[in-house]
Amino acid sequence: MNTKIMKKILSSIIVMIVCALFIGCKKTPKEKIRVLLPQGTPLVAVGNLLDDEMFSFDIVNGQDPLIEAFTKGEYDLLIAPLNLGTKLNIAKKSEYKLKAIITTNNTYLVSKNEFKNIEEVNGKNVLGFGEGSTPSLALNSIMNYKNLTPKKVDFRSSAADVTLEYTSKNTEYDFFLLAEPNISIISNKTKKEVYKISLSDLLKDEVDMLIQACLFVNPNKNIDDKSINKIEENIKEMNNNPSDYAKSVESKHNFFEGLTKEVLEKAIPNCNITFINAKDNKNIIESYYKLLDKFQPSVLQGKRPDENFII
């Protein structure tokens, strides 16, 4: 075989290898964006996208599946608590980058009985959810901030578990840590008023915003802005017209027991679902970090994520 032919063959092979590598790094038009997120408010935020051809959603309960997702790096996008994504970045266990704040100020202490102030939890039994999550950290921060002394504080893995306990006739708990839309679900189911106090209101002198779920991007997946923009637009549509959004979601999905169109429409304004660009609001994020440093120092241990964490 002469030299010219050999050169042509080698050139062809090189071109094929380069093309294969290039295609392998890019998502094909038919390849869906994989998203993992927890039950609850984050699911409401994307409820109208669950059947969108652009995405493939996996919905989980509790922190363990989220931690696994952060560390394995298999998903394109994660919607997860800010404190969790930050902590894993500091520990060098996750490469995910913070893109946007999705939910804020949606943490309440509730009771079946009317109460006037947070001090009434002293000597009482309290049930929270997601130990180590933003709601539980907010609850513990309030306990420290107000020097509260409940009889005991227990935790369940999810808000759904706390919801079930609240509706139990034989519950031993007096106060419950909950968020929307679960509060609206309870109110609709029991036909009774749910007495509540906002933990973010109690902490307003300590933090700009009680940040909960955020959108994290996998830097190794080459995600373009189309999927991010679609999530942002969906949230805007939801907040601009809760009635139509609730109707659309109800007709497609049944991801919350008892979450009818009427209940969801009522809950949406209180869910505080938003889309706040993280890069342009680093001061808000730092304010939340300082809250953790002050009342829950073991979470971040005075450290901060790497300088490229926020994108």
N, C-alpha and C positions, 0 to 999 in steps of 0.2 A: 504493500500500500504506500503510495507516494506521500510526500510531506504535505502537499496542498490539501489532499483529501483528509489527512489526519487533523490538520488545523481546522478544517470545516467541521469535522465531527466534534472536536473538542469545543469549538465555539458554540455549536448547537447545544451540547450538553451543559455548558456554563449558563447559557441563556435560559434553558429549561429549569436549572437549579435556582437561578435568581428569581424567575417568575414564580416558581413554587413557593419559595421563601416569602416573597412579597404577598402572594395571595394568602398564605398561611397567617400572616400578620394582620391582614385586613378581614373584617367581617363581611361575608357575602351578603347580598341584598336579602336573601331568604333566612339568614341566620339571625335569630332573635336575641335581643338584649336580655340577659338573665339578671333578674332582680330578686333579692331576698329581703324580706321585711317581717316585722312582728304583727300579730293581731292587734287590734285596737285602732287608735287614731291614725297611725300611718297608713293603715289599710283603707280608711275612709279617704285619705288624701289621693289615693290612686285607684279608688273603686271603679271609676268609669274607664279605666285603662286595662282592666283585668282580661278583657277579651281582645285587646288591641294586637294586631299582627306584628307590631314592632317588638313586643315584650313577651317574656315568659316569667311569671311570678311564682315564687315559692313563699308560703306564709307559715310562720312558726310561732311557737309560744315559748316564753322564757329566754334567758340570756345564753344558755349553753349553745344552741344552734347558731346564734349570732357570733359568739366567740370563735366557734369552729369556722364559720364563713370568713371572718376577718383573717384568721391565721392561714387558712388553706388558699385563699385568693382565687377561688374558682368562679365567683360571680362578677359580673360586670359592674353592677351597682348594688349598694347596700343602703337600706334605710334603718338606722340604728341610733341608740343614745349617744350623744356627744361625749359623755364621760367615758364610755366604753371604747369608742374609736380612738380617743385621745390617749387613754391609759395603755392600750395595746401598741400605739405608735411609740410612746415613750419607752416601752419595754422591748422595742424592736421586733415585735411579733406580728405586725401588720404593715403593709405598704399602701393601704387605702388612703386616699386624700379627701379632705373635707371640702365639699362643693357648696352646700347650702343648708340653711336651717329650715326645717319643715314644720315642726310643732313646738309651741312654747306655751308657758303659763296655763297648762291644762292639768293641774294637780289639785285635788280637793280632799279635805277631810270631811267625811259625811257621817250622818247619824239618822236613826229612825226617830229620834226625839229632838225636840227643839233645844238648841244651845246658843248662848250669846257670845262666848269668847273661847279662844283656844285653851285657856287655863282649865276648862272643864274636863279635859282629858286626864288631869291628875287623879291618880288612884283608879283609873278605868282601864279596860282592856282594849287594845288597838290592833287592828289587822291591816297590814299593808301588802303590797305585791312587788315582785321583782327586786328582791334584796340586792343592793348594789346598783340598781337602775336610778335614773334621774328622780322619779317620784319618791323612792325610798330615801335617797340622799336628801331630797327636800324635806321630807318628814324628819329625818335625823337632825338636819340643820335647824329646823324649827324647835325641836326638843332642846338642843344646845342653846339656841338663841334666847329662848323664853324660859330656860331652866325648868322644863316640864318633867314631871315624874309620874308617868302612867304606871299602872299596876304591872302590865306586861305588854310587850309589842311583839307580835308574830308576823311572819310573812308567808305568802303563797307565791307560786311561780308566775301567775298571771292575774290581770284584772278580772278576767272571766271567773277565776276561782273565788276571788273576793266578792264578786257579784252574786255568785251562788250562795256564799256564806251570809251575805246581807239578807237575802230573801228567805233564809232558813228561819223557821219559827223558834228553833232551839239554839240559836247562836249564843255563844258566851261573850261575844264582843259588843262593845258599846260604840266604838268609832271605827270607820273604815277609810282606807286610802283608796280613792277612785278617780277616774277621769271620764270625760265624755268620749264616746257616746254612751258608755255604760250607765252613767247616772240617769240619762234620759230613758234608757231601756228599763231600768229599775222603776222609775216613776210611772212609766206607761204600764208596766206589768202589775205593780202593786196598787196603782190608782191612789197612791198616797204621796204626800210631799216628802222629798228627800232634803233634809236640812244639811247645809254645806257651808264651808268656809274655804276660801282660796288660799293656798299656801304661798302662791306668788305675791298676793297682796300683803301677806304677813312679812314677806322678805323684801318688799319693794325698796326699803332703805339700804339693803345690803347688796342688791344685784339689779342690773339694768333689765334683765330678762331671764326667766327661768327656762333655759334651753333644754329641750327634750330630744325628739328625734331629728336626725340630720341625714342628708344625702351624701354618701361617700362613693367615690369613683375609684375603680381599679386602674392604676396607671399603666398596667401591663396589658390592657385589653384594647387599647386604641379606640376609645369611645368618642364618637363625634358629638356635636352639640345638639343634633336633632332629637335624640332621646331625652336629654336634659330639658330642652325647650318644651318638649311635649308634656313632661311632668309639670313644669311651671305653668303652662297654659291650662292644663287640666285643673290645677289648684285655683287659678284665677277664675275660671268658669264656675267652679264650685262655689266660691265666695260671692261671685256676682249674682248667681242665680241658684240658691240652695234648693228651691222647689223643683226646678227642672232636673238638677243634678240628682237629687234624691229619687225622683221618679225614674230616671234612667238607670240608676244603680239597682234599685229594687227590681226592675223588670229583667235584669240580667243575672243577678247574683243573690245568694242568701248566705252571706258570710258572717252575719251576726244573728244569733237567735233573738227574735223579737225586734229586729231593726227594720220596721216598716218605713214607708215613704214619709209618713207624718212624724215619726220619731226621729228619723235622720234629718229631716228638714229643720226640726226644732233644735237638734243637737249641733249642727254644723257651725252656727255662729259662736258657740261656746267651746268648740274644739280648738280654736286658735291655730288653725292650719294656715301656713303661710309659705312663702318661698323667698328667703332672704339670702342674698349672695354673701357667702362667707368671706370672700376676699375683701369686699368693701365694708365689712362690719367686724373687723378684728377686735375693736374696742368692746363690743357686746360680748364676744366670746371670752375675752380676757376678764371681763367683769364676772362671768360665770366661774372661770377658773379661780378667781380670788375668793369667791364664795366657798368653793370647795376647800381651798387652802385654809380658810378661817375656821370652818365648822366641821369639815371632813378631811383633815390633812393627810390621812392615810391613802386617799384615792390617787392623788397626783404626786404626793410626797414632795411638794414644792417645785416640781419639775414642769417643763413645758415640752410639747411635741417639737419635732424638727422644723426648721424654717420653711421647708417646702410642703408642710402638712396641709396648709390652707391654699386652695387654688381658685 
